[in-house]
Amino acid sequence: MSILDLVASRLSVNRRRLEAWLNARGIAHTLSLQRYLVHHRALPLLEAQVRGRCLDIGSGHGPYRETLDRVAERVITLDFENRSSPVDVLADVQAMPQVESSSIDSVLCAQVLEHLPRPWDALAEIYRVLRPGGALILSVPHLSVIHEAPHDYFRYTRFGLESLMELAGLEVDRVEEAGGLLSFLLHPVSWFLLSATAGVPLLREIVWLLNYVFLIRLLGIFDRLVGAPRISPCNYVVLAHKPGTR
């Protein structure tokens, strides 16, 4: 094994430690500017739109779980595997017969669509399970490194998202950019710095604080000014609904 392989293996172990530490404190969105801005865009939509029975698709480590538990009557988690804790429904969102038609009031689908070879089938299934008037809050990348390979299939534009939603029968209420080019470039920097120090508790806290203050809050201002989020968005956050009256 080469030195590069050893370094990569060590960083991978530390990344898992880092994610566990962030998730345990409910601050997974502070890993990088990219994550922070997606969270910042999605949170008010969840607060305003999620009601009744909410289906959290690709729930993973549950970065929005605290908010969902507060605003929904019931949260149903769905994923293709158990990651941090058991999920309610083990299924592929592209075909999820376990979820009854017109039984869900709200759907959250965060950073999932790029990992699906047939995203149009996933949106058709979301349309099927939503009640008339039900809301979909969805986030996807436009700029991103390859991740979760080999299951990394697509990157999206505003126009592609609108076309897919229309094909599924969903009506788009809002498409918002979350971050620009600087957000994309800073993500691997934050990932490396925090992963490299994840095994040293005190140093980890110091690096996390510096990352949050400088690479997220301070450079986030510059990203809005020079990152050109309108023409080079890092991510999109979408609000859509199934036609009808909730």
C-alpha positions in Angstrom: 0.0 0.0 0.0 1.4 3.4 -1.0 1.7 6.4 1.3 -1.2 8.1 -0.6 -3.4 5.0 0.0 -2.5 5.1 3.7 -3.4 8.8 3.9 -6.6 8.3 2.1 -7.5 5.4 4.4 -6.8 7.4 7.5 -8.8 10.4 6.2 -11.7 8.1 5.5 -11.7 6.7 9.0 -11.5 10.3 10.4 -14.3 11.4 8.1 -16.6 8.8 9.7 -15.5 10.0 13.2 -16.1 13.6 12.2 -19.6 12.9 10.8 -20.5 11.0 14.0 -19.3 13.9 16.1 -21.2 16.5 14.1 -24.4 14.4 14.0 -24.3 13.8 17.7 -24.3 17.5 18.3 -26.9 18.3 15.6 -24.4 20.5 13.6 -23.8 18.3 10.5 -24.6 21.4 8.4 -21.5 23.2 9.7 -19.1 20.8 7.9 -18.7 23.3 5.0 -20.2 26.4 3.4 -21.9 24.2 0.9 -23.8 22.2 3.5 -24.5 25.3 5.6 -26.2 27.2 2.7 -28.3 24.2 1.6 -29.5 23.9 5.3 -30.1 27.6 5.5 -32.3 27.5 2.4 -34.2 24.3 3.3 -34.9 25.1 6.9 -37.5 27.9 6.5 -39.3 25.9 3.8 -39.6 22.9 6.2 -40.9 25.2 8.9 -43.5 26.7 6.6 -44.6 23.7 4.5 -44.2 20.5 6.4 -47.4 19.3 8.0 -49.1 16.0 8.9 -47.3 12.8 7.7 -43.9 13.7 6.4 -41.8 11.2 4.4 -38.1 11.8 4.8 -36.5 10.2 1.7 -32.8 9.3 2.0 -33.0 10.2 5.6 -29.4 9.1 6.3 -28.1 10.6 9.5 -31.2 12.8 9.9 -29.8 16.3 9.6 -33.3 17.8 9.6 -34.9 15.4 12.1 -35.2 17.8 15.0 -37.2 20.3 12.8 -39.3 17.6 11.2 -40.3 16.1 14.6 -41.4 19.6 15.7 -43.5 20.6 12.6 -44.9 17.2 11.4 -47.4 15.0 13.1 -45.4 11.9 12.1 -42.0 11.5 10.4 -41.6 8.4 8.2 -37.9 7.8 7.3 -37.1 6.0 4.0 -33.7 4.9 2.8 -32.2 2.0 0.9 -30.1 1.0 4.0 -29.9 1.7 7.7 -27.1 4.2 8.2 -27.0 5.8 11.7 -30.3 4.3 13.0 -33.0 2.0 11.8 -35.3 3.6 9.2 -39.1 3.0 9.0 -39.1 1.9 5.4 -36.2 0.2 3.6 -37.0 0.9 -0.1 -35.8 2.4 -3.3 -37.6 5.7 -3.9 -37.8 4.8 -7.6 -40.3 2.1 -6.6 -41.7 2.2 -3.1 -44.9 0.1 -3.0 -44.5 0.0 0.8 -45.9 3.6 0.9 -49.6 3.9 0.1 -50.8 6.3 -2.6 -52.0 9.7 -1.5 -51.0 8.9 2.1 -48.3 11.6 2.7 -48.7 15.3 3.4 -45.1 16.4 2.9 -41.9 15.0 1.4 -38.3 15.9 2.1 -35.8 14.6 -0.4 -32.4 16.2 0.4 -29.3 15.4 -1.8 -30.7 12.1 -3.1 -31.8 12.7 -6.7 -28.2 12.7 -8.1 -27.7 9.2 -6.8 -30.6 7.7 -8.7 -30.3 6.3 -12.2 -34.0 7.0 -12.9 -34.8 10.3 -11.1 -38.0 10.6 -13.2 -39.3 7.4 -11.6 -38.5 8.7 -8.2 -40.5 12.0 -8.8 -43.4 10.0 -10.2 -43.4 7.9 -7.0 -43.3 11.1 -4.9 -46.3 12.4 -6.8 -48.1 9.1 -6.3 -47.7 9.0 -2.5 -48.4 12.8 -1.9 -51.9 13.9 -1.1 -53.4 16.6 -3.3 -51.8 19.9 -2.3 -48.9 18.1 -0.5 -45.5 19.7 -0.5 -42.1 18.5 -1.8 -38.9 20.1 -0.5 -36.0 18.9 -2.5 -32.3 19.8 -2.8 -29.8 18.7 -5.4 -26.3 19.6 -6.5 -25.3 21.5 -9.7 -21.6 21.6 -8.8 -20.1 18.7 -6.9 -17.2 16.3 -6.8 -17.9 12.6 -7.5 -19.3 11.1 -4.3 -20.8 7.8 -3.2 -19.4 6.2 -6.3 -20.5 4.4 -8.3 -24.0 5.6 -7.5 -23.4 9.2 -8.6 -25.3 9.8 -11.9 -26.5 13.4 -12.4 -26.0 17.1 -11.8 -29.0 19.4 -12.2 -29.9 22.8 -13.6 -32.9 24.9 -12.8 -34.4 24.0 -16.2 -33.8 20.3 -15.9 -35.5 20.3 -12.5 -38.5 22.2 -13.8 -38.7 19.8 -16.7 -38.6 16.7 -14.4 -41.2 18.2 -12.1 -43.5 18.9 -14.9 -43.0 15.4 -16.3 -44.0 14.0 -12.9 -47.1 16.2 -12.6 -45.7 18.4 -9.8 -46.0 22.1 -9.8 -42.9 24.2 -9.0 -43.4 27.0 -6.5 -39.8 28.1 -6.0 -36.3 27.2 -7.1 -33.5 28.8 -5.1 -29.7 28.7 -5.6 -27.7 27.7 -2.5 -24.1 28.9 -2.8 -21.9 29.6 -5.8 -18.5 28.7 -7.1 -16.7 29.6 -3.9 -19.0 27.4 -2.0 -18.0 24.5 -4.3 -14.3 25.1 -4.0 -14.3 25.5 -0.2 -16.1 22.2 0.4 -13.0 19.9 0.0 -10.9 22.4 2.0 -13.3 22.2 5.0 -13.6 18.4 4.6 -9.8 17.9 4.6 -9.1 20.2 7.6 -11.8 18.8 9.8 -11.1 15.2 8.8 -7.4 15.5 9.4 -8.0 16.7 13.0 -11.1 14.5 13.8 -9.1 12.1 16.0 -7.7 14.9 18.3 -10.6 16.2 20.4 -9.3 19.6 21.5 -7.7 20.4 18.1 -10.9 19.2 16.4 -13.0 21.7 18.3 -10.5 24.6 17.5 -10.4 23.7 13.8 -14.2 23.4 13.7 -14.6 26.8 15.2 -12.1 28.4 12.8 -13.7 26.7 9.9 -17.2 27.9 10.9 -16.1 31.5 11.5 -13.8 32.0 8.5 -14.7 29.4 5.8 -18.5 29.5 6.4 -19.7 32.7 7.9 -17.0 35.2 6.6 -16.4 33.7 3.1 -20.1 33.0 2.8 -20.4 36.8 2.3 -17.9 36.7 -0.5 -19.6 33.7 -2.1 -22.8 35.8 -2.5 -20.8 38.7 -4.0 -18.3 36.9 -6.3 -19.4 33.3 -6.4 -22.0 34.0 -9.1 -24.7 31.7 -7.7 -27.1 32.6 -10.4 -24.9 31.2 -13.2 -22.7 28.8 -11.2 -24.9 27.5 -8.4 -23.5 24.9 -6.1 -26.9 23.5 -5.1 -30.5 24.1 -5.7 -33.4 23.9 -3.2 -36.8 23.4 -4.6 -40.3 23.8 -3.3 -43.0 22.0 -5.3 -46.5 20.6 -4.7 -49.0 18.1 -6.0 -51.9 20.0 -7.6 -55.1 20.1 -5.6 -56.2 21.3 -2.1 -54.4 20.1 1.0 
